[in-house]
Amino acid sequence: MLPRSTRDDSSARRTRVEWLFAPALLLAGCSGPLSTLDPAGPAASAVATLWWIMFWGAALLFAMVGALYALAWWRPAMMARLSVGQWLVGGGLVMPIVVLTGLVTAAFVLGERLIARPLEDPPLRVYAQAHQWDWRFGYDDSGSTTRELHIPAGQPVDVVVTTADVIHSFWVPRLAGKIDAVPGHENVVRIEADRPGSYRGVCAEFCGNGHTTMRFTVVAHAPEDYDNARETAFAEASR
């Protein structure tokens, strides 16, 4: 068995290494195929911006409370000069009103960007139907479907989401927010990809034993290649 001093030194070195790599592990969660902090479209960018605003707002509040705590610990005489009423008004009313008003305003402004409002030129309309446990995507009333959703890059696309059985949720984190798939009802979410590429999607509502297998892919094509790519996808799906 190693001497106690050797074990302590080894444990201390391991702790220092863990602290060294901790920031890298945290930052690794900010990217990837399902990261909302790696947006690839305007709606997803609004979601990411709102997240960062909320994060820095929470960080500011934490820092302010920490500073007050430090002052109370190290300079109690200075803090004692403030009356109970001043603490209640300043810390219980003024600070929350200022901070929360800013955060709520940002939420409303950015949230408006996620609503699929009518446009002068109606966007492409596609259909997503959920099943236990799969997704099928259609592009017109022909009944033909694909297992991948194909869209033109750089153009807004309205996805009409519904389900054949239980409640599901359509979510492509890098392109837009979530929308529920409700039996007997159609919900619309507007997505747009800034550039051609493949974007992962998932069902974000627990729907049964096969929930974790309800993954799908949104493939964004250059506008001039979109029609051919969609027809190719139809041909492959019919085999």
C-alpha positions in Angstrom: 0.0 0.0 0.0 1.3 3.5 -0.8 2.3 5.8 2.0 -0.4 8.3 3.1 1.6 11.3 1.9 2.0 9.7 -1.6 -1.8 8.9 -1.7 -2.6 12.5 -0.7 -0.3 13.9 -3.4 -1.8 11.6 -6.0 -5.3 12.7 -5.0 -4.4 16.4 -5.1 -2.9 16.0 -8.6 -6.1 14.2 -9.8 -8.3 16.9 -8.4 -6.2 19.6 -10.1 -6.5 17.7 -13.4 -10.3 17.3 -13.0 -10.7 21.1 -12.4 -8.5 21.7 -15.4 -10.7 19.7 -17.7 -14.1 20.7 -16.2 -14.5 23.9 -18.3 -13.7 21.9 -21.5 -16.4 19.3 -20.6 -18.9 22.1 -19.9 -18.2 23.8 -23.2 -18.5 20.5 -25.1 -22.2 20.6 -24.4 -22.5 23.9 -26.4 -22.1 22.2 -29.8 -23.2 19.0 -31.5 -26.1 17.8 -33.7 -28.7 18.4 -31.0 -27.3 21.6 -29.4 -29.6 24.6 -29.1 -26.5 26.7 -28.6 -25.2 25.9 -32.1 -28.1 27.4 -34.2 -28.3 27.0 -38.0 -31.4 29.1 -38.7 -33.1 32.3 -37.6 -35.7 30.7 -35.2 -33.0 28.6 -33.5 -30.8 31.8 -33.3 -33.6 33.5 -31.4 -33.8 30.6 -29.0 -30.1 30.6 -28.4 -30.0 34.4 -27.9 -32.8 34.1 -25.3 -30.9 31.4 -23.5 -27.7 33.5 -23.3 -29.7 36.5 -22.1 -31.3 34.4 -19.4 -27.9 32.9 -18.5 -26.1 36.2 -18.2 -29.1 37.7 -16.3 -28.9 34.8 -13.8 -25.1 35.2 -13.6 -25.5 38.9 -12.9 -28.0 38.2 -10.1 -25.7 35.6 -8.6 -22.8 38.0 -8.7 -24.8 40.8 -7.1 -26.0 38.5 -4.3 -22.5 37.1 -3.8 -21.1 40.6 -3.6 -23.6 41.6 -0.9 -22.8 38.4 1.0 -19.1 39.2 0.8 -19.7 42.7 2.0 -21.8 41.5 4.9 -19.1 39.1 5.9 -16.1 41.4 5.5 -17.6 44.8 6.1 -20.5 44.2 8.5 -20.4 47.8 9.9 -20.9 49.2 6.4 -23.8 47.0 5.6 -25.4 47.7 9.0 -25.8 51.3 8.0 -28.7 50.2 5.7 -32.1 50.0 7.4 -34.4 47.0 7.1 -36.7 49.1 4.9 -33.9 50.0 2.5 -33.0 46.3 2.2 -36.6 45.3 1.5 -37.1 48.1 -1.1 -33.8 47.8 -2.8 -33.3 44.1 -2.7 -36.9 42.9 -2.7 -38.5 45.4 -5.1 -36.1 47.6 -7.2 -33.5 44.9 -8.2 -36.1 42.2 -9.1 -38.2 44.7 -11.1 -35.3 46.0 -13.1 -33.8 42.6 -13.8 -37.0 40.7 -14.5 -38.5 43.5 -16.6 -35.4 43.3 -18.9 -35.6 39.5 -19.1 -39.3 39.3 -19.7 -39.0 42.0 -22.4 -36.3 40.0 -24.2 -38.4 36.8 -23.9 -41.4 38.5 -25.5 -39.4 40.2 -28.3 -37.5 37.0 -29.2 -40.5 34.8 -28.7 -42.4 36.7 -31.4 -39.8 35.6 -33.9 -40.8 32.0 -33.3 -44.5 32.4 -34.3 -45.4 31.2 -37.8 -47.1 34.4 -38.9 -48.5 34.8 -42.5 -46.0 36.1 -45.0 -46.5 38.1 -48.2 -45.1 35.2 -50.1 -46.5 32.0 -48.4 -43.7 29.7 -47.5 -43.3 26.1 -48.6 -45.7 23.8 -46.5 -44.7 20.3 -45.6 -46.3 17.7 -43.3 -44.9 15.7 -40.4 -47.0 12.9 -39.0 -45.8 11.0 -35.9 -46.4 7.4 -35.2 -45.3 5.1 -32.4 -42.4 5.2 -33.1 -41.5 6.9 -36.3 -42.0 10.0 -38.4 -43.3 10.3 -42.0 -43.0 13.5 -44.0 -45.2 14.6 -46.9 -45.0 17.5 -49.3 -48.5 17.6 -51.0 -51.8 15.8 -51.0 -50.5 12.9 -53.1 -50.0 10.6 -50.1 -46.4 10.0 -50.9 -44.1 10.3 -47.9 -40.4 10.0 -46.9 -38.6 9.2 -43.7 -36.3 12.2 -44.0 -37.6 15.7 -44.2 -36.2 17.6 -47.2 -36.3 21.4 -47.4 -34.7 24.1 -49.4 -31.9 26.0 -47.6 -32.3 29.8 -47.0 -36.1 29.7 -47.2 -38.7 29.5 -44.5 -40.7 26.3 -44.4 -43.9 25.7 -42.4 -44.1 22.2 -41.0 -47.6 21.0 -40.2 -47.3 18.6 -37.3 -49.8 16.0 -36.3 -49.9 12.4 -35.0 -51.7 9.2 -35.7 -51.8 8.0 -32.1 -50.5 9.6 -28.9 -49.0 13.0 -28.2 -45.5 13.5 -29.6 -43.3 16.5 -30.0 -41.4 17.7 -33.2 -38.0 19.2 -32.4 -35.0 20.1 -34.6 -32.8 21.9 -32.0 -30.5 23.7 -34.5 -33.4 25.0 -36.6 -36.3 25.9 -34.4 -38.1 25.3 -31.1 -40.4 22.4 -30.2 -44.0 21.9 -31.3 -46.4 19.3 -29.9 -48.0 16.7 -32.2 -51.6 16.4 -30.9 -54.1 13.7 -32.1 -56.8 15.2 -34.3 -55.1 18.6 -34.4 -52.5 20.4 -36.6 -49.8 22.6 -35.2 -47.4 24.6 -37.3 -43.8 25.4 -36.7 -41.6 27.5 -39.0 -38.1 26.2 -39.7 -35.3 27.6 -41.9 -31.8 26.4 -42.5 -29.2 29.0 -43.2 -27.2 26.6 -45.4 -27.4 23.2 -46.9 -26.7 20.3 -44.6 -28.2 17.6 -42.4 -29.9 18.5 -39.1 -30.9 16.0 -36.4 -34.4 15.9 -35.0 -36.1 14.1 -32.2 -39.4 13.5 -30.5 -39.2 15.7 -27.3 -42.3 14.2 -25.6 -42.2 10.8 -23.9 -44.6 8.6 -25.9 -43.9 5.0 -24.9 -41.2 2.3 -24.9 -39.9 3.3 -28.4 -39.6 7.0 -27.6 -35.8 7.1 -27.8 -35.9 5.6 -31.3 -38.0 8.5 -32.7 -35.1 10.3 -34.4 -35.2 11.8 -37.8 -33.1 14.0 -40.1 -33.9 17.2 -41.9 -31.9 17.6 -45.0 -31.5 21.1 -46.4 -30.6 21.4 -50.1 -29.5 24.3 -52.3 -32.8 25.7 -53.7 -31.8 24.7 -57.3 -31.3 21.1 -56.2 -34.3 20.8 -53.9 -36.9 19.4 -56.4 -34.5 16.7 -57.7 -33.5 15.7 -54.1 -37.1 15.4 -53.1 -38.0 13.2 -56.0 -35.0 11.0 -55.3 -36.1 10.7 -51.7 -39.6 9.6 -52.9 -38.1 7.0 -55.2 -35.9 5.6 -52.4 -38.9 5.5 -49.9 -41.1 3.6 -52.4 -38.6 0.7 -52.8 
